[in-house]
């Protein structure tokens, strides 16, 4: 390869020198190469057809080559069959997973809908509970006031009928009536 490059370079230089008006040397030109290139055979350029072929050794026979190639073919065929089987398994697994995803997505949608409805129901129940509590507490206060008024009325009736009312009861009633106003 290097010889070819050097030869091309010398040829190009000669052509340039000839067209530029320079005279060619009368003696032959001697090319001096470094020691590492002396004795080296130029490499054969591999053609595209031969790039996948292994170098041919001279000690192998055609039968040995055929046996070796058939073994390689069998190994590659087995590998291709294993890969095809693996591909089929993965394709089937992928199909099953897609079906499962579809089913789970529909379940998820239904669950989200139910959860939203349950949250709304809980909010309504909380509102009703708070309303009920305020009503009950208000009703208790009303009941206390009604009981107090009823007791005061009974006390007045007892006094009118000439009943004897104890002082402690009057003070307690008066204290309650003044606290209520």
C-alpha positions as CSV (number, residue, x, y, z in Angstrom):
1,X,0.0,0.0,0.0
2,X,2.8,2.4,0.9
3,X,4.7,1.5,-2.3
4,X,1.6,2.4,-4.3
5,X,1.3,5.7,-2.5
6,X,4.9,6.5,-3.1
7,X,4.7,5.5,-6.7
8,X,1.6,7.6,-7.2
9,X,3.4,10.6,-5.5
10,X,6.5,10.2,-7.8
11,X,4.3,10.0,-10.9
12,X,2.3,13.1,-10.0
13,X,5.5,15.0,-9.2
14,X,7.0,14.0,-12.6
15,X,3.9,15.1,-14.5
16,X,3.8,18.4,-12.6
17,X,7.6,18.9,-13.3
18,X,7.1,18.1,-17.0
19,X,4.2,20.6,-17.5
20,X,6.0,23.3,-15.5
21,X,9.0,23.2,-17.9
22,X,11.5,21.4,-15.7
23,X,13.8,18.9,-17.3
24,X,13.7,15.3,-16.3
25,X,16.8,13.9,-14.7
26,X,19.0,11.9,-17.0
27,X,19.8,9.2,-14.4
28,X,17.2,6.9,-12.8
29,X,15.7,8.1,-9.5
30,X,16.5,6.0,-6.5
31,X,13.8,5.8,-3.8
32,X,15.2,5.3,-0.2
33,X,12.8,3.7,2.2
34,X,13.2,3.4,6.0
35,X,14.4,0.0,7.2
36,X,11.1,-1.1,8.6
37,X,9.5,-1.0,5.1
38,X,12.3,-2.9,3.3
39,X,11.3,-6.5,2.6
40,X,7.6,-6.0,3.4
41,X,5.2,-7.4,0.9
42,X,2.4,-5.1,-0.2
43,X,-0.9,-6.3,1.4
44,X,-3.6,-7.6,-0.8
45,X,-6.6,-5.3,-0.9
46,X,-9.6,-7.3,0.3
47,X,-12.6,-7.2,-1.9
48,X,-16.1,-6.8,-0.5
49,X,-16.9,-10.4,-1.4
50,X,-14.0,-11.7,0.7
51,X,-14.5,-9.6,3.8
52,X,-16.5,-12.2,5.7
53,X,-14.5,-15.1,4.7
54,X,-11.8,-16.5,7.0
55,X,-8.3,-16.8,5.6
56,X,-7.8,-20.0,3.9
57,X,-5.2,-22.3,5.4
58,X,-3.5,-24.7,3.1
59,X,-3.6,-27.7,5.4
60,X,-7.5,-28.0,5.4
61,X,-9.3,-30.1,2.9
62,X,-12.6,-29.4,1.2
63,X,-14.3,-32.0,3.3
64,X,-13.0,-30.5,6.6
65,X,-14.1,-27.0,5.4
66,X,-17.5,-28.4,4.5
67,X,-17.9,-30.1,7.9
68,X,-16.8,-27.0,9.7
69,X,-19.2,-24.8,7.7
70,X,-22.1,-27.2,8.3
71,X,-21.4,-27.2,12.1
72,X,-21.4,-23.4,12.0
73,X,-24.6,-23.4,10.0
74,X,-26.3,-25.8,12.5
75,X,-25.2,-23.6,15.4
76,X,-26.6,-20.5,13.8
77,X,-29.8,-22.3,12.8
78,X,-30.3,-23.4,16.4
79,X,-29.6,-19.9,17.6
80,X,-32.1,-18.5,15.1
81,X,-34.7,-21.0,16.3
82,X,-34.1,-20.1,19.9
83,X,-34.4,-16.4,19.1
84,X,-37.6,-17.1,17.1
85,X,-39.1,-19.0,20.1
86,X,-38.0,-16.3,22.5
87,X,-39.7,-13.7,20.2
88,X,-42.9,-15.7,20.1
89,X,-42.9,-16.0,23.9
90,X,-42.3,-12.2,24.3
91,X,-45.0,-11.4,21.8
92,X,-47.5,-13.6,23.6
93,X,-46.5,-12.1,27.0
94,X,-46.8,-8.6,25.5
95,X,-50.3,-9.4,24.2
96,X,-51.4,-10.8,27.6
97,X,-50.0,-7.7,29.4
98,X,-51.8,-5.4,27.0
99,X,-55.1,-7.2,27.7
100,X,-54.5,-7.0,31.4
101,X,-53.7,-3.3,31.2
102,X,-57.0,-2.7,29.3
103,X,-58.9,-4.6,32.0
104,X,-57.1,-2.8,34.8
105,X,-57.7,0.6,33.2
106,X,-61.4,0.0,33.1
107,X,-61.4,-1.2,36.8
108,X,-59.4,1.9,37.7
109,X,-61.9,4.2,36.0
110,X,-64.8,2.5,37.8
111,X,-62.9,2.7,41.2
112,X,-62.1,6.4,40.7
113,X,-65.8,7.0,39.9
114,X,-66.9,5.2,43.0
115,X,-64.3,7.0,45.2
116,X,-65.5,10.3,43.9
117,X,-69.2,9.4,44.7
118,X,-68.2,8.2,48.2
119,X,-66.3,11.4,48.9
120,X,-69.3,13.5,47.8
121,X,-71.6,11.4,50.0
122,X,-69.2,11.8,53.0
123,X,-69.2,15.5,52.5
124,X,-73.0,15.6,52.5
125,X,-73.1,13.4,55.6
126,X,-70.7,15.7,57.4
127,X,-72.8,18.7,56.5
128,X,-75.9,17.0,57.8
129,X,-74.2,15.9,61.0
130,X,-73.0,19.4,61.7
131,X,-76.5,20.7,61.1
132,X,-78.0,18.0,63.3
133,X,-75.5,18.8,66.1
134,X,-76.4,22.5,66.0
135,X,-80.1,21.7,66.0
136,X,-79.8,19.3,69.0
137,X,-77.7,21.7,71.0
138,X,-80.2,24.5,70.2
139,X,-83.1,22.3,71.1
140,X,-81.5,21.4,74.4
141,X,-81.2,25.1,75.3
142,X,-84.9,25.6,74.3
143,X,-85.9,22.6,76.4
144,X,-84.0,24.1,79.4
145,X,-85.7,27.4,79.0
146,X,-89.2,25.8,78.6
147,X,-88.6,23.7,81.8
148,X,-87.5,26.8,83.7
149,X,-90.6,28.7,82.5
150,X,-92.8,25.8,83.5
151,X,-91.2,25.6,87.0
152,X,-91.7,29.3,87.5
153,X,-95.4,29.0,86.4
154,X,-95.9,26.1,88.9
155,X,-94.3,28.1,91.6
156,X,-96.7,31.0,91.0
157,X,-99.6,28.6,90.9
158,X,-98.5,27.1,94.3
159,X,-98.3,30.6,95.8
160,X,-101.7,31.6,94.5
161,X,-103.2,28.4,96.0
162,X,-101.7,29.3,99.3
163,X,-99.0,26.8,99.3
164,X,-95.9,27.3,101.3
165,X,-92.8,28.0,99.3
166,X,-89.5,27.6,101.0
167,X,-87.0,30.4,100.8
168,X,-84.2,28.3,99.3
169,X,-86.4,27.4,96.4
170,X,-87.3,31.0,95.9
171,X,-83.7,32.1,95.9
172,X,-82.8,29.4,93.6
173,X,-85.6,30.3,91.2
174,X,-84.8,34.0,91.5
175,X,-81.1,33.3,90.8
176,X,-82.0,31.2,87.8
177,X,-84.5,33.9,86.5
178,X,-81.9,36.7,86.9
179,X,-79.2,34.6,85.2
180,X,-81.5,33.9,82.3
181,X,-82.2,37.7,81.6
